[in-house]
Amino acid sequence: MSDLKPPIILVGNVRSGTTMTALCFDELEEIAIWREPRTVWTMGNAEQGHDRFTADLATPKVVQRIRRTFSKHQAAHGGRRVMEKTPSNCLRVPFITKVFPEARFIHLVRDGRDNVSSCLRWWTMPINRRRLWRRLKETPVWEWPLFLPRFLHDRVGRSLGLTKTVRSWGVVYPGLYDDLKSMKLEEVVATQWVRCVEIAKADFAHVDPEKWIECRYEDLVARPVEHFERFCAHTGLKMTDRLREYLLTTINQDAVEAWRTRLTAEQLAMITPILEPTMTRLGYRLDDSAPQTGKKV
């Protein structure tokens, strides 16, 4: 484990641009992307029931197991530096900094309305059977009793038409399952975005400012080369012609303000009071919040 290079952790709620960012970094030969190794992070803590992991959960045994697993992944990929992007890590910054005090973080945030409009589709779209089976296979056998209720709900319940949504999708904040019983799905997804952003920002306030940077998705897609030069400088990497070309030919702003054609006026009225305080603090404007088509999600 002494040869483990400082991991790069992309922190961001689901549908906030972490996959896009990781694919860009994949253009650098020294980086090995590890896409959402969820069960690695929950080693020894799978019974939590939610994704809020504090530093006290990073016991010496847990730290050793996670670091050893990262070392094996690095070795299996030619010694390349690991970049990781599990969305649940929005709620695990104190835990991760104890496991990897040398890690570098990039925190991505996105307009809450775009985030909600995108996430809603994933809560209700047909089950990705391959992904569900892969998640089951990734889960250690001794943790199957914890995973089985979700597997049965999503695989069997959806197939038989007993439920319209997955049991949960994305980051599980404390209280999410209770909220699902008393709130509209739109309100839960909006709350999910708020919790991810607010908790991550509060946690980063206690992290060495040299070890993390933040970027808005909208700024990133508007000026990708500029922001990736920041990212590279922050993580000790070098911008390459190959990465620059990829950014200029691949990144676009097509998904910015997509909420205008995805959300109805009714949905917008439900989520705006939940999103507004956090969005205002992030510098987003809500003075023009009318959908263009009101098309149903």
Residue, then its C-alpha position, 0 to 999 in steps of 0.5 A: m500500500s506504500d505505493l498507492k498514489p493519491p486517489i482523485i475523488l470526484v464528488g457530486n450528486v447523481r446527474s451532476g457531470t461526474t461521469m462526463t468529467a471522468l470520461c474526459f480524465d480518461e484521456l490521460e494515460e496516467i489515470a485509471i477511472w474506477r466507476e462507482p465501486r459502491t461496495v468498496w466504500t461500504m466495507g464493514n459498514a454495509e448495515q448503515g442503511h444510508d450513505r452518510f458516513t462520518a469519520d468515526l466509521a473509518t476504523p483502522k480495519v476499514v481503512q486498511r481494507i479500503r486502501r488495500t483494495f484501491s492498491k490492488h485496483q491501481a496495480a491491476h491497471g498498470g500502476r495508474r493513479v485511480m480516479e473514483k466517482t461514486p455519487s454517494n460520496c457526497l455524504r462521505v467526505p469526512f470518512i474518505t479524508k480519514v481513509f485517504p488523507e492524501a486524496r484530492f477532491i473535485h466537487l461538482v454542483r449542477d442547477g438543482r432544476d436540471n438535476v431533478s428533471s434528469c433524476l426523475r427519469w431514472w427513478t421511473m425508467p425500466i429496470n436495467r437488469r444487467r446493472l442490477w445483477r452486476r450490483l448483486k455480484e459486486t456485493p459480498v455474499w455475507e451482505w446479501p441479506l442487506f441487499l436482497p430487499r432492494f433487489l427483490h423490490d426492483r427486480v421482482g416488484r417492477s417486473l410484476g407491476l407491483t411498484k412504479t419506481v425503484r426502492s431508491w435511486g442515487v444517494v440515500y440521505p438519512g430519512l429518505y425512505d421515510d420521506l418517500k412515504s410522506m412526500k411526492l417523488e419530485e419533492v424527495v428528489a429535490t431534497q436529495w439534491v439539497r442534502c448532497v450539496e449542503i452536506a458536501k459543502a459543510d464537510f469540505a469547509h473542514v478539509d484543507p482548502e489545498k485538497w479540494i476545488e469546486c466547479r459548477y457544471e454550467d461553467l464547466v461545459a461553457r469553458p471546459v479547457e479552462h476548468f480542466e486546466r484548473f483540475c489538472a493543476h489541482t491534482g498534479l496532472k498535465m493538460t495534453d493535446r489529446l485531452r484538449e482536443y477531446l474537450l473541444t470536440t465532445i463537451n457541449q451545453d445541450a443539457v443546460e436548462a433542460w428542465r425547461t422542457r422536462l418539468t411541468a409548471e406543477q412540478l416546478a412549483m413543488i420543487t422550487p421552495i425546496l431548491e431555492p435557498t441552496m441554489t441562491r447560495l450557489g449563485y443560481r438565478l431563479d427569477d426566470s423559472a417558467p418551463q417552455t413546454g411543460k412536457k410531462v417527465 
